[in-house]
Amino acid sequence: MKTLPLILCAMLFLFSDAAFAGNDEKAMQAYARGDYATALTLAKPLAEHGDVKAQSLLALMYDYGKGVPQNAVQAIAWYRKAALQGDSHAQFEMGMCYETGRSTPIPKDFVQAAEWFRKAAVQRDAGSQYELGMNYLLGEGLPKDDAQAAAWLRKAAIQGIAPAQYTLGVMYDGGMGVTQDHAQADGWYRKAAMQESAEAQWALGGAYFKGDGVPRDFAQAIVWFRKSAAHGNGDARLNLGWMYANGIGVPQNLESGYALYDLAKATSDPISKMDRQDFQKNTMMWQGVRSRMTPAQLVASESLAMQMQRAGVLQALDARK
């Protein structure tokens, strides 16, 4: 007779599961179309019942305040439940919470972040593979290990993560954790550049300018520096300005070149990207350009820099043709 209650309990769970069947997908579909009230109605009982997809969705809703008041405590609680059940998205989010300290209940902790990223990375979560690779590269939460960094970044890069593709390119350029190979670097830069990565577009432009891994081609350098400059990359604006000022790959135009230099100073921090000696040398070079300009050209250059800020770099440059 002791087995009867157990049978009845099992039947109740079966009926409960049948009632909930498919509701997690319906909840996610409702969320995707912006019907957060329906998503909440469907997801909450499922999540409380232990459905991992619903737990992850409910966490997302609390995290971003979709259909519920934004609540970091609730978001973390539901992410953790889903993560402990092996949900890779929730594991990634737990990693991000620990890495950034973005949520009040969780202090910044790179060791914990790396552990969660690893759990999701082995499940082929591309974002986690990238983050884990960066943990190894920067020595955050893990011993610095360029070879491990390259291995995980490659996995993310193959899945199309543009920052991973760009960083892997940098590693091939410098021989960090991999055998130095400029052609490989340029291949990864190109993949990221095609996804509109401003940094990768700048790096690819630099490869063409120097002839590293590709034939030297100033016209192609101009193409990629222009794309990067349009996305706000200060280094690309500086490089493009130098080419205009000196007539490299384009007809010489001091006004356009110096306008790009002014814009680069306003949108980037060159000292953070090069040592002080290089920065001083760069400044002296631009002082040389300025010394070649007439007062009228300087006024025209200032006006062009303002147009670039208002209308965009490429629009202002092309309007002068």
RAHUBEL-V42276 format. One record per residue. N is the residue number from 0. RES is the residue in three letters. PHI is phi in whole degrees, 0 to 359 (* if undefined). PSI is psi in whole degrees, 0 to 359 (none if undefined). D_LAST is the distance of its C-alpha to the last C-alpha in Angstrom with 2 decimals. Layout:
n:N res:RES phi:PHI psi:PSI d_last:D_LAST
n:N res:RES phi:PHI psi:PSI d_last:D_LAST
This chain:
n:0 res:MET phi:* psi:338 d_last:93.11
n:1 res:LYS phi:292 psi:340 d_last:90.68
n:2 res:THR phi:280 psi:340 d_last:88.17
n:3 res:LEU phi:298 psi:312 d_last:87.88
n:4 res:PRO phi:301 psi:323 d_last:85.73
n:5 res:LEU phi:295 psi:319 d_last:83.40
n:6 res:ILE phi:296 psi:316 d_last:83.10
n:7 res:LEU phi:298 psi:319 d_last:82.45
n:8 res:CYS phi:297 psi:317 d_last:79.72
n:9 res:ALA phi:297 psi:319 d_last:78.05
n:10 res:MET phi:295 psi:321 d_last:78.19
n:11 res:LEU phi:298 psi:317 d_last:76.63
n:12 res:PHE phi:296 psi:321 d_last:73.72
n:13 res:LEU phi:296 psi:315 d_last:73.26
n:14 res:PHE phi:296 psi:322 d_last:73.26
n:15 res:SER phi:296 psi:315 d_last:70.82
n:16 res:ASP phi:298 psi:320 d_last:68.44
n:17 res:ALA phi:296 psi:321 d_last:68.71
n:18 res:ALA phi:294 psi:325 d_last:67.86
n:19 res:PHE phi:274 psi:347 d_last:64.74
n:20 res:ALA phi:306 psi:129 d_last:63.67
n:21 res:GLY phi:84 psi:349 d_last:60.10
n:22 res:ASN phi:289 psi:335 d_last:59.44
n:23 res:ASP phi:294 psi:319 d_last:57.16
n:24 res:GLU phi:294 psi:319 d_last:54.78
n:25 res:LYS phi:297 psi:322 d_last:55.10
n:26 res:ALA phi:296 psi:317 d_last:54.34
n:27 res:MET phi:292 psi:324 d_last:51.16
n:28 res:GLN phi:294 psi:320 d_last:50.08
n:29 res:ALA phi:296 psi:318 d_last:50.76
n:30 res:TYR phi:298 psi:317 d_last:48.73
n:31 res:ALA phi:297 psi:327 d_last:45.78
n:32 res:ARG phi:268 psi:6 d_last:45.74
n:33 res:GLY phi:85 psi:11 d_last:46.07
n:34 res:ASP phi:268 psi:76 d_last:49.75
n:35 res:TYR phi:289 psi:330 d_last:50.81
n:36 res:ALA phi:297 psi:314 d_last:54.20
n:37 res:THR phi:294 psi:318 d_last:55.26
n:38 res:ALA phi:302 psi:317 d_last:53.91
n:39 res:LEU phi:294 psi:316 d_last:55.99
n:40 res:THR phi:301 psi:320 d_last:59.07
n:41 res:LEU phi:280 psi:320 d_last:58.95
n:42 res:ALA phi:282 psi:323 d_last:57.84
n:43 res:LYS phi:298 psi:309 d_last:60.13
n:44 res:PRO phi:296 psi:326 d_last:63.49
n:45 res:LEU phi:297 psi:314 d_last:62.18
n:46 res:ALA phi:298 psi:317 d_last:60.96
n:47 res:GLU phi:294 psi:335 d_last:64.32
n:48 res:HIS phi:278 psi:351 d_last:65.96
n:49 res:GLY phi:105 psi:8 d_last:64.13
n:50 res:ASP phi:289 psi:120 d_last:61.37
n:51 res:VAL phi:292 psi:322 d_last:58.73
n:52 res:LYS phi:295 psi:319 d_last:55.78
n:53 res:ALA phi:292 psi:323 d_last:56.80
n:54 res:GLN phi:297 psi:316 d_last:57.21
n:55 res:SER phi:295 psi:319 d_last:53.70
n:56 res:LEU phi:293 psi:317 d_last:52.32
n:57 res:LEU phi:297 psi:321 d_last:54.39
n:58 res:ALA phi:300 psi:316 d_last:53.16
n:59 res:LEU phi:299 psi:319 d_last:49.55
n:60 res:MET phi:295 psi:318 d_last:50.38
n:61 res:TYR phi:290 psi:326 d_last:52.02
n:62 res:ASP phi:297 psi:318 d_last:49.25
n:63 res:TYR phi:251 psi:6 d_last:46.51
n:64 res:GLY phi:65 psi:42 d_last:48.75
n:65 res:LYS phi:259 psi:105 d_last:48.42
n:66 res:GLY phi:84 psi:351 d_last:51.47
n:67 res:VAL phi:217 psi:158 d_last:53.35
n:68 res:PRO phi:298 psi:138 d_last:52.92
n:69 res:GLN phi:301 psi:131 d_last:50.92
n:70 res:ASN phi:210 psi:103 d_last:53.58
n:71 res:ALA phi:296 psi:323 d_last:52.94
n:72 res:VAL phi:297 psi:313 d_last:56.66
n:73 res:GLN phi:295 psi:319 d_last:57.03
n:74 res:ALA phi:301 psi:311 d_last:53.84
n:75 res:ILE phi:298 psi:319 d_last:55.09
n:76 res:ALA phi:300 psi:316 d_last:58.56
n:77 res:TRP phi:283 psi:324 d_last:57.37
n:78 res:TYR phi:302 psi:316 d_last:54.84
n:79 res:ARG phi:296 psi:318 d_last:57.71
n:80 res:LYS phi:300 psi:314 d_last:60.08
n:81 res:ALA phi:291 psi:321 d_last:57.62
n:82 res:ALA phi:296 psi:320 d_last:56.66
n:83 res:LEU phi:292 psi:340 d_last:60.32
n:84 res:GLN phi:270 psi:3 d_last:60.70
n:85 res:GLY phi:96 psi:10 d_last:57.97
n:86 res:ASP phi:288 psi:119 d_last:54.99
n:87 res:SER phi:292 psi:325 d_last:51.96
n:88 res:HIS phi:296 psi:315 d_last:49.59
n:89 res:ALA phi:295 psi:323 d_last:52.06
n:90 res:GLN phi:297 psi:318 d_last:52.52
n:91 res:PHE phi:299 psi:315 d_last:48.78
n:92 res:GLU phi:295 psi:322 d_last:48.78
n:93 res:MET phi:298 psi:317 d_last:51.81
n:94 res:GLY phi:300 psi:316 d_last:50.04
n:95 res:MET phi:294 psi:323 d_last:47.02
n:96 res:CYS phi:298 psi:316 d_last:49.39
n:97 res:TYR phi:289 psi:325 d_last:51.13
n:98 res:GLU phi:290 psi:321 d_last:47.95
n:99 res:THR phi:260 psi:342 d_last:46.24
n:100 res:GLY phi:62 psi:31 d_last:49.33
n:101 res:ARG phi:285 psi:340 d_last:47.52
n:102 res:SER phi:248 psi:133 d_last:50.73
n:103 res:THR phi:310 psi:318 d_last:53.49
n:104 res:PRO phi:290 psi:347 d_last:56.39
n:105 res:ILE phi:239 psi:120 d_last:54.88
n:106 res:PRO phi:283 psi:158 d_last:54.21
n:107 res:LYS phi:297 psi:130 d_last:51.55
n:108 res:ASP phi:206 psi:100 d_last:53.26
n:109 res:PHE phi:292 psi:330 d_last:51.35
n:110 res:VAL phi:294 psi:312 d_last:54.54
n:111 res:GLN phi:297 psi:319 d_last:55.14
n:112 res:ALA phi:301 psi:312 d_last:51.49
n:113 res:ALA phi:298 psi:323 d_last:51.62
n:114 res:GLU phi:296 psi:317 d_last:54.87
n:115 res:TRP phi:290 psi:320 d_last:53.47
n:116 res:PHE phi:299 psi:321 d_last:50.28
n:117 res:ARG phi:296 psi:318 d_last:52.50
n:118 res:LYS phi:301 psi:320 d_last:54.61
n:119 res:ALA phi:281 psi:326 d_last:51.58
n:120 res:ALA phi:297 psi:322 d_last:49.86
n:121 res:VAL phi:289 psi:346 d_last:52.87
n:122 res:GLN phi:265 psi:14 d_last:52.50
n:123 res:ARG phi:72 psi:25 d_last:48.98
n:124 res:ASP phi:286 psi:114 d_last:47.21
n:125 res:ALA phi:296 psi:319 d_last:43.73
n:126 res:GLY phi:298 psi:321 d_last:42.86
n:127 res:SER phi:289 psi:324 d_last:46.14
n:128 res:GLN phi:298 psi:319 d_last:45.62
n:129 res:TYR phi:296 psi:312 d_last:42.36
n:130 res:GLU phi:297 psi:320 d_last:44.07
n:131 res:LEU phi:295 psi:319 d_last:47.08
n:132 res:GLY phi:300 psi:319 d_last:44.94
n:133 res:MET phi:291 psi:326 d_last:43.29
n:134 res:ASN phi:302 psi:315 d_last:46.78
n:135 res:TYR phi:293 psi:320 d_last:47.82
n:136 res:LEU phi:294 psi:320 d_last:44.67
n:137 res:LEU phi:266 psi:352 d_last:44.99
n:138 res:GLY phi:68 psi:37 d_last:48.78
n:139 res:GLU phi:258 psi:108 d_last:48.96
n:140 res:GLY phi:83 psi:351 d_last:52.29
n:141 res:LEU phi:216 psi:156 d_last:52.82
n:142 res:PRO phi:298 psi:138 d_last:53.26
n:143 res:LYS phi:299 psi:129 d_last:49.95
n:144 res:ASP phi:208 psi:99 d_last:49.77
n:145 res:ASP phi:296 psi:325 d_last:46.59
n:146 res:ALA phi:294 psi:316 d_last:48.18
n:147 res:GLN phi:295 psi:321 d_last:49.14
n:148 res:ALA phi:301 psi:312 d_last:45.72
n:149 res:ALA phi:298 psi:321 d_last:44.07
n:150 res:ALA phi:297 psi:315 d_last:46.61
n:151 res:TRP phi:285 psi:323 d_last:45.99
n:152 res:LEU phi:296 psi:324 d_last:42.21
n:153 res:ARG phi:299 psi:317 d_last:42.28
n:154 res:LYS phi:300 psi:317 d_last:44.29
n:155 res:ALA phi:291 psi:321 d_last:41.79
n:156 res:ALA phi:296 psi:320 d_last:38.81
n:157 res:ILE phi:298 psi:330 d_last:40.46
n:158 res:GLN phi:275 psi:3 d_last:40.74
n:159 res:GLY phi:95 psi:14 d_last:36.99
n:160 res:ILE phi:282 psi:111 d_last:36.85
n:161 res:ALA phi:299 psi:315 d_last:33.35
n:162 res:PRO phi:299 psi:328 d_last:34.44
n:163 res:ALA phi:291 psi:319 d_last:37.28
n:164 res:GLN phi:297 psi:315 d_last:35.05
n:165 res:TYR phi:296 psi:313 d_last:32.81
n:166 res:THR phi:295 psi:322 d_last:35.89
n:167 res:LEU phi:296 psi:323 d_last:37.60
n:168 res:GLY phi:299 psi:316 d_last:34.62
n:169 res:VAL phi:299 psi:320 d_last:35.00
n:170 res:MET phi:292 psi:320 d_last:38.70
n:171 res:TYR phi:293 psi:323 d_last:38.22
n:172 res:ASP phi:298 psi:320 d_last:35.79
n:173 res:GLY phi:261 psi:359 d_last:38.45
n:174 res:GLY phi:65 psi:41 d_last:41.56
n:175 res:MET phi:263 psi:105 d_last:42.81
n:176 res:GLY phi:77 psi:356 d_last:45.64
n:177 res:VAL phi:218 psi:164 d_last:44.39
n:178 res:THR phi:289 psi:131 d_last:44.10
n:179 res:GLN phi:303 psi:131 d_last:40.82
n:180 res:ASP phi:203 psi:100 d_last:38.56
n:181 res:HIS phi:294 psi:327 d_last:34.79
n:182 res:ALA phi:295 psi:317 d_last:34.42
n:183 res:GLN phi:297 psi:318 d_last:36.27
n:184 res:ALA phi:302 psi:312 d_last:34.16
n:185 res:ASP phi:296 psi:326 d_last:30.92
n:186 res:GLY phi:298 psi:317 d_last:32.54
n:187 res:TRP phi:288 psi:322 d_last:33.32
n:188 res:TYR phi:302 psi:317 d_last:29.94
n:189 res:ARG phi:297 psi:319 d_last:28.36
n:190 res:LYS phi:300 psi:317 d_last:30.81
n:191 res:ALA phi:288 psi:322 d_last:30.00
n:192 res:ALA phi:298 psi:323 d_last:26.23
n:193 res:MET phi:293 psi:342 d_last:26.53
n:194 res:GLN phi:263 psi:18 d_last:28.25
n:195 res:GLU phi:68 psi:30 d_last:25.28
n:196 res:SER phi:285 psi:115 d_last:27.03
n:197 res:ALA phi:297 psi:321 d_last:24.52
n:198 res:GLU phi:295 psi:318 d_last:26.93
n:199 res:ALA phi:292 psi:322 d_last:27.29
n:200 res:GLN phi:297 psi:319 d_last:23.57
n:201 res:TRP phi:297 psi:315 d_last:23.36
n:202 res:ALA phi:296 psi:321 d_last:26.49
n:203 res:LEU phi:292 psi:321 d_last:25.30
n:204 res:GLY phi:300 psi:319 d_last:22.10
n:205 res:GLY phi:296 psi:323 d_last:24.52
n:206 res:ALA phi:297 psi:316 d_last:26.73
n:207 res:TYR phi:292 psi:324 d_last:24.10
n:208 res:PHE phi:296 psi:318 d_last:23.10
n:209 res:LYS phi:268 psi:342 d_last:26.80
n:210 res:GLY phi:77 psi:36 d_last:28.06
n:211 res:ASP phi:266 psi:107 d_last:30.65
n:212 res:GLY phi:82 psi:347 d_last:32.16
n:213 res:VAL phi:222 psi:158 d_last:29.27
n:214 res:PRO phi:299 psi:141 d_last:27.99
n:215 res:ARG phi:298 psi:129 d_last:25.55
n:216 res:ASP phi:206 psi:99 d_last:22.05
n:217 res:PHE phi:293 psi:328 d_last:19.04
n:218 res:ALA phi:296 psi:317 d_last:16.68
n:219 res:GLN phi:291 psi:325 d_last:19.02
n:220 res:ALA phi:300 psi:316 d_last:19.23
n:221 res:ILE phi:301 psi:315 d_last:15.50
n:222 res:VAL phi:304 psi:312 d_last:16.04
n:223 res:TRP phi:281 psi:326 d_last:19.05
n:224 res:PHE phi:296 psi:322 d_last:17.99
n:225 res:ARG phi:297 psi:315 d_last:15.05
n:226 res:LYS phi:299 psi:315 d_last:17.72
n:227 res:SER phi:292 psi:318 d_last:20.13
n:228 res:ALA phi:299 psi:322 d_last:17.93
n:229 res:ALA phi:296 psi:333 d_last:17.19
n:230 res:HIS phi:272 psi:4 d_last:21.00
n:231 res:GLY phi:96 psi:8 d_last:21.57
n:232 res:ASN phi:287 psi:117 d_last:22.79
n:233 res:GLY phi:295 psi:322 d_last:22.86
n:234 res:ASP phi:295 psi:320 d_last:23.48
n:235 res:ALA phi:294 psi:321 d_last:20.46
n:236 res:ARG phi:297 psi:321 d_last:18.27
n:237 res:LEU phi:295 psi:314 d_last:20.12
n:238 res:ASN phi:296 psi:316 d_last:19.73
n:239 res:LEU phi:296 psi:319 d_last:16.01
n:240 res:GLY phi:299 psi:319 d_last:15.68
n:241 res:TRP phi:297 psi:322 d_last:17.96
n:242 res:MET phi:291 psi:321 d_last:16.04
n:243 res:TYR phi:293 psi:317 d_last:12.81
n:244 res:ALA phi:295 psi:332 d_last:15.25
n:245 res:ASN phi:248 psi:5 d_last:17.06
n:246 res:GLY phi:64 psi:43 d_last:14.64
n:247 res:ILE phi:258 psi:107 d_last:16.55
n:248 res:GLY phi:82 psi:350 d_last:15.15
n:249 res:VAL phi:215 psi:160 d_last:11.53
n:250 res:PRO phi:299 psi:139 d_last:10.51
n:251 res:GLN phi:299 psi:135 d_last:12.20
n:252 res:ASN phi:209 psi:99 d_last:10.71
n:253 res:LEU phi:296 psi:321 d_last:13.79
n:254 res:GLU phi:297 psi:313 d_last:12.56
n:255 res:SER phi:296 psi:317 d_last:10.87
n:256 res:GLY phi:298 psi:313 d_last:13.96
n:257 res:TYR phi:288 psi:329 d_last:16.44
n:258 res:ALA phi:297 psi:318 d_last:15.18
n:259 res:LEU phi:294 psi:323 d_last:15.78
n:260 res:TYR phi:297 psi:314 d_last:19.09
n:261 res:ASP phi:301 psi:317 d_last:20.11
n:262 res:LEU phi:294 psi:321 d_last:19.42
n:263 res:ALA phi:298 psi:319 d_last:21.39
n:264 res:LYS phi:297 psi:326 d_last:24.26
n:265 res:ALA phi:279 psi:342 d_last:24.45
n:266 res:THR phi:243 psi:4 d_last:24.53
n:267 res:SER phi:213 psi:170 d_last:26.67
n:268 res:ASP phi:239 psi:86 d_last:29.79
n:269 res:PRO phi:302 psi:327 d_last:29.17
n:270 res:ILE phi:297 psi:331 d_last:32.84
n:271 res:SER phi:285 psi:344 d_last:34.02
n:272 res:LYS phi:250 psi:353 d_last:32.14
n:273 res:MET phi:212 psi:158 d_last:32.99
n:274 res:ASP phi:288 psi:164 d_last:35.96
n:275 res:ARG phi:299 psi:325 d_last:36.00
n:276 res:GLN phi:297 psi:316 d_last:35.97
n:277 res:ASP phi:295 psi:322 d_last:32.72
n:278 res:PHE phi:296 psi:317 d_last:31.21
n:279 res:GLN phi:295 psi:320 d_last:32.35
n:280 res:LYS phi:297 psi:318 d_last:30.98
n:281 res:ASN phi:297 psi:317 d_last:27.56
n:282 res:THR phi:298 psi:319 d_last:27.71
n:283 res:MET phi:297 psi:323 d_last:28.70
n:284 res:MET phi:298 psi:317 d_last:25.74
n:285 res:TRP phi:286 psi:332 d_last:23.32
n:286 res:GLN phi:296 psi:326 d_last:25.51
n:287 res:GLY phi:295 psi:320 d_last:24.89
n:288 res:VAL phi:296 psi:314 d_last:21.10
n:289 res:ARG phi:299 psi:323 d_last:21.76
n:290 res:SER phi:294 psi:340 d_last:24.17
n:291 res:ARG phi:271 psi:356 d_last:21.55
n:292 res:MET phi:260 psi:145 d_last:19.46
n:293 res:THR phi:279 psi:162 d_last:20.34
n:294 res:PRO phi:306 psi:321 d_last:21.43
n:295 res:ALA phi:295 psi:321 d_last:18.45
n:296 res:GLN phi:292 psi:323 d_last:16.07
n:297 res:LEU phi:295 psi:319 d_last:18.32
n:298 res:VAL phi:296 psi:316 d_last:18.20
n:299 res:ALA phi:297 psi:323 d_last:14.41
n:300 res:SER phi:294 psi:317 d_last:14.67
n:301 res:GLU phi:297 psi:319 d_last:17.43
n:302 res:SER phi:297 psi:318 d_last:15.64
n:303 res:LEU phi:294 psi:321 d_last:12.74
n:304 res:ALA phi:300 psi:321 d_last:15.63
n:305 res:MET phi:293 psi:321 d_last:17.27
n:306 res:GLN phi:297 psi:321 d_last:14.40
n:307 res:MET phi:298 psi:321 d_last:14.45
n:308 res:GLN phi:293 psi:323 d_last:18.18
n:309 res:ARG phi:280 psi:311 d_last:18.12
n:310 res:ALA phi:257 psi:345 d_last:15.49
n:311 res:GLY phi:109 psi:150 d_last:15.18
n:312 res:VAL phi:299 psi:307 d_last:13.34
n:313 res:LEU phi:292 psi:321 d_last:11.14
n:314 res:GLN phi:298 psi:317 d_last:10.43
n:315 res:ALA phi:291 psi:319 d_last:9.49
n:316 res:LEU phi:295 psi:314 d_last:7.32
n:317 res:ASP phi:291 psi:333 d_last:5.47
n:318 res:ALA phi:291 psi:341 d_last:5.54
n:319 res:ARG phi:275 psi:351 d_last:3.80
n:320 res:LYS phi:290 psi:none d_last:0.00
